[in-house]
Amino acid sequence: MKHRYTRPLAIAVLLALVAAVVILTKPTASVKAQTGGVPKAPMPPSVINVGPPVTGVHHVLQETYINTCMPNCGVIAISGETLVPLDAATTINCPAPVGKTCTITDDSWIELQNASTATNNPEALAFYVDGILADQFNDGGGGTPGGPEYDAIAHKTSVFRKVSSGTHTVQTQTVSLYGANGGAWTATYRVYVP
């Protein structure tokens, strides 16, 4: 006996296969009851427990000031718990129009040699605007206690907002908890107008 497939029969078989695939891949009532709906992939760890998104503000870079001691710097002796200026106070200009303010950032780093015997010797970089401390946190440090090498670094980015129009001074200072030697460093100040 010879079988002949007709076009309507082929279409019917194809539709039956499609229906079977849809039925087999659709979550069942028991899956929905157990999971509260269609199973969802877990959120990546970087998204879990994060506060609401912060809306960015468009800023226009007005000026950049770079103070550096590279590559041939003398040793900066940083006594324990004593602030040491990296750069001289730098005069900057906030060109904001009347009724507006500037944002000033300080991107700074310093290479360090642990001059103490402490294994945990935190180092901080402090950002001053008009002689007022704007930001200071422990930003690095450590290194080999009493080691001969510059094997640690402190780095930070500070942001100071709502700076009035006109001239201001900025400066970066550093401090070590137990004492360190500083080597190369850079402090880059940027002035933005939102």
C-alpha positions in Angstrom: 0.0 0.0 0.0 1.3 3.4 -1.0 1.0 6.3 1.4 0.5 9.7 0.0 0.8 12.8 2.2 -1.5 15.5 1.1 -0.9 19.1 1.8 -3.7 19.4 4.4 -2.3 16.4 6.3 1.2 18.0 6.3 -0.2 21.3 7.7 -2.1 19.4 10.4 1.0 17.5 11.5 3.0 20.7 11.6 0.4 22.5 13.7 0.2 19.5 16.1 4.0 19.7 16.6 3.9 23.5 17.3 1.0 23.0 19.8 3.0 20.2 21.5 6.1 22.4 21.9 4.0 25.3 23.3 2.3 23.1 25.8 5.5 21.4 26.9 7.4 24.6 27.4 4.7 26.5 29.2 4.9 26.5 33.0 2.3 24.3 34.6 -0.2 25.3 37.3 1.9 23.5 39.9 5.1 25.4 38.9 3.1 28.7 39.1 1.7 27.7 42.5 5.1 26.9 43.9 7.0 29.9 42.6 4.3 32.5 42.6 4.4 32.8 38.8 6.8 32.2 36.0 10.3 31.4 37.4 12.7 34.3 37.3 16.4 34.4 37.2 18.1 35.8 40.4 19.4 39.3 40.2 23.2 39.6 40.0 24.9 40.5 43.3 25.8 44.0 42.1 22.2 44.9 41.8 20.9 43.4 45.0 20.3 45.8 47.9 21.3 48.9 46.0 19.4 52.2 46.7 17.5 54.1 44.1 19.5 55.2 41.1 21.1 58.7 41.4 20.3 61.0 38.6 23.4 62.4 36.9 23.9 66.1 36.4 25.5 67.3 33.2 28.7 69.2 34.1 30.9 71.2 31.7 34.6 71.1 32.4 35.9 74.6 32.7 39.5 74.3 33.9 42.0 71.6 34.9 45.0 72.1 37.2 47.7 69.4 37.4 50.2 69.4 40.3 52.7 66.5 40.2 56.0 65.3 41.3 57.0 62.7 38.7 59.3 61.0 38.0 62.1 62.3 40.1 60.7 63.2 43.5 62.6 63.5 46.7 61.4 61.5 49.7 58.5 63.1 51.6 58.8 62.1 55.3 55.3 61.7 56.7 55.3 61.5 60.5 52.6 59.6 62.2 49.3 61.5 62.5 50.8 64.7 61.0 49.4 66.3 57.9 51.9 67.0 55.2 51.0 69.1 52.1 51.7 67.5 48.8 51.3 70.7 46.7 51.3 74.4 47.5 47.8 75.9 47.7 46.7 76.4 44.1 44.4 79.3 43.1 41.6 78.3 40.9 38.7 80.1 39.3 35.0 79.2 39.3 33.5 80.9 36.3 29.9 80.2 37.2 27.4 82.8 36.2 25.4 84.7 38.9 23.1 82.3 40.8 25.1 79.2 39.8 27.9 77.3 41.5 30.9 75.1 40.5 31.8 71.6 41.4 35.5 70.9 42.1 37.1 67.5 42.0 40.5 66.3 43.2 41.9 63.1 41.8 45.1 62.4 43.8 47.5 59.6 44.6 50.8 59.0 46.3 53.2 56.1 46.3 54.2 55.0 49.8 56.9 53.2 51.7 55.8 51.9 55.2 58.4 53.5 57.6 56.9 51.8 60.6 56.8 48.3 62.0 53.0 48.1 61.8 51.5 45.9 59.1 48.3 48.0 59.0 49.5 51.5 58.4 46.6 53.4 56.8 47.3 56.5 54.7 44.8 59.3 54.0 44.7 62.0 51.4 42.9 65.2 52.4 41.3 67.7 50.0 41.1 71.3 51.2 39.1 74.1 49.6 39.8 77.6 50.9 41.6 76.1 53.8 38.6 74.0 54.9 38.8 70.2 54.9 36.4 69.0 52.2 37.1 65.3 52.3 39.5 62.9 54.1 39.3 59.2 54.3 41.8 56.4 54.6 42.6 55.7 51.0 45.4 53.1 51.1 48.6 52.5 52.7 50.0 49.4 54.4 53.0 48.1 52.5 55.8 46.0 54.0 56.6 47.1 57.5 60.0 48.8 57.5 60.5 47.6 53.9 62.9 49.2 51.5 60.5 49.5 48.6 57.6 51.8 47.7 55.1 49.0 47.6 51.8 50.7 48.6 49.7 53.5 47.2 46.9 55.8 48.4 44.4 57.1 45.8 41.2 59.0 46.0 38.7 61.1 44.1 37.0 63.9 46.0 34.0 65.9 44.9 33.2 69.3 46.4 29.9 70.8 45.2 28.2 74.3 45.4 31.4 76.3 45.3 30.6 80.0 44.8 31.7 81.9 41.7 35.2 83.6 41.9 38.7 82.5 43.0 39.4 79.8 45.6 42.4 77.9 46.8 42.7 74.1 46.7 45.3 71.8 48.2 45.9 68.1 48.8 47.6 66.9 52.0 48.5 63.4 53.3 48.7 61.7 56.6 49.9 58.3 57.8 48.8 56.7 61.0 52.2 55.4 62.1 54.6 57.1 59.6 55.6 56.6 56.0 57.8 57.9 53.2 56.1 59.3 50.2 57.5 59.3 46.7 55.8 60.2 43.4 52.4 61.9 43.6 49.8 63.8 41.5 46.9 66.0 42.4 44.6 66.9 39.6 41.9 69.6 40.2 39.0 70.0 37.8 36.4 72.8 37.9 33.0 72.1 36.4 29.9 74.2 35.9 26.6 72.3 36.0 
